[in-house]
Amino acid sequence: MRLLFIKLKHIGDALIMTPMLTAVRARHPEAEIHVVVRRGTEGILAGCPAINHLITTTPVESDQRAIADSWKDLRMGLKLRQQQFDYAFDLTDGDRGRWMVGLSQATHRCISTPKRDHARTPARQGVCRSSRNHARTRA
């Protein structure tokens, strides 16, 4: 089973992902786990035994991103597609991570989306799409 996790935020966000990756590895020891993080945060995950492949992408900040960076992201997305992932998870609440999950064409794609409750306070909602069935929403 091939799993893709995308976390494009800051170094602390990448670090708090390690317990989840360790739990996934314990549950699925045979899985091939790929993780995409923004450049500059990879060092904190470099020694994580749960990760088979650590991939970096350009920083998120728009004032530092050039058109060439977008092309690099597109090329990386096409390489991700070639990996034929079974599951792809966007752990960042941003369009760029969602775009990468979609481009991966994984059999099952899960993204986080912002959701507001009746009191107008932020909440989280996850959407999982499978090539085998319709979208499922999980609160």
C-alpha positions in Angstrom: 0.0 0.0 0.0 1.3 3.4 -1.0 0.4 6.4 1.2 1.0 10.1 0.6 0.8 12.7 3.3 1.1 16.4 2.4 1.8 19.1 5.1 2.9 22.4 3.7 3.0 24.6 6.8 5.7 25.5 9.3 8.2 23.3 11.0 6.1 22.8 14.2 3.2 21.6 12.0 5.5 19.1 10.4 6.8 17.9 13.8 3.4 17.2 15.2 2.7 15.0 12.3 5.2 12.4 13.5 3.0 10.6 16.1 0.4 10.1 13.3 3.0 8.7 10.9 4.3 6.4 13.7 0.8 5.1 14.3 0.2 4.6 10.6 3.5 2.7 10.4 2.5 0.5 13.4 -0.9 -0.3 11.8 0.5 -0.8 8.3 4.1 -1.9 8.6 4.2 -2.9 4.9 3.1 0.5 3.7 5.3 2.8 1.6 4.9 6.2 3.2 5.7 9.4 1.2 5.6 12.8 2.9 5.6 16.2 1.2 6.7 19.2 3.3 7.8 22.7 2.4 11.5 23.3 2.0 13.1 24.2 5.3 11.0 21.9 7.4 12.4 18.6 6.2 15.2 18.4 8.7 12.8 17.8 11.6 11.4 14.7 9.9 14.7 13.4 8.3 15.2 10.8 11.1 11.6 9.6 11.4 11.7 5.8 10.8 8.0 5.8 9.7 8.8 7.8 6.5 10.1 6.0 3.4 10.3 9.0 1.1 10.6 12.7 2.2 9.8 15.2 -0.5 10.3 18.9 -0.3 8.5 21.7 -2.2 9.0 25.4 -2.5 8.0 27.7 0.4 4.3 28.8 0.6 4.8 32.5 1.0 3.5 34.2 -2.1 6.1 37.1 -2.0 8.9 34.5 -2.2 7.3 32.3 -4.9 8.1 32.8 -8.5 6.4 31.4 -11.6 9.3 28.9 -11.8 8.3 27.6 -8.4 4.8 26.9 -9.7 6.2 24.9 -12.6 8.4 22.9 -10.1 5.2 22.1 -8.1 3.4 21.0 -11.3 6.3 18.7 -12.2 6.4 17.3 -8.7 2.6 16.7 -8.9 3.1 14.8 -12.1 5.8 12.7 -10.5 3.5 12.0 -7.6 0.9 10.8 -10.0 3.4 8.2 -11.4 3.7 6.7 -7.9 0.1 5.4 -8.1 -0.8 6.0 -4.5 -3.6 4.1 -2.8 -4.3 7.0 -0.4 -3.4 10.7 -0.4 -4.0 13.0 2.6 -3.8 16.8 2.6 -3.1 17.7 6.2 -2.9 21.4 5.4 -5.9 23.6 5.0 -4.8 25.3 1.8 -5.5 25.1 -1.9 -2.0 24.1 -2.7 -2.1 20.8 -0.7 -5.6 20.0 -2.1 -4.3 20.6 -5.6 -1.4 18.2 -5.0 -3.7 15.5 -3.6 -6.0 15.9 -6.6 -3.0 15.8 -9.0 -1.7 12.6 -7.4 -4.8 10.7 -8.7 -4.6 8.4 -5.6 -7.4 5.9 -5.4 -8.6 7.5 -2.2 -8.0 11.2 -1.7 -8.7 12.9 1.6 -8.5 16.7 2.2 -9.4 19.0 5.1 -11.8 21.8 4.4 -12.9 24.7 6.6 -16.4 24.4 7.9 -18.4 26.9 10.1 -20.9 25.8 12.7 -24.1 27.7 13.6 -22.2 30.0 16.0 -19.8 31.1 13.2 -16.8 29.6 14.9 -14.2 27.7 12.8 -14.4 24.0 12.8 -12.8 21.2 10.7 -14.4 18.9 8.2 -12.7 16.2 6.1 -13.8 15.1 2.7 -12.6 11.8 1.3 -13.0 10.9 -2.4 -12.6 7.5 -3.9 -12.4 6.6 -7.5 -14.7 3.7 -6.5 -17.5 5.6 -4.9 -18.9 9.1 -4.1 -17.4 11.7 -1.8 -17.8 11.0 1.9 -17.8 13.8 4.5 -16.5 13.2 8.0 -16.9 15.8 10.8 
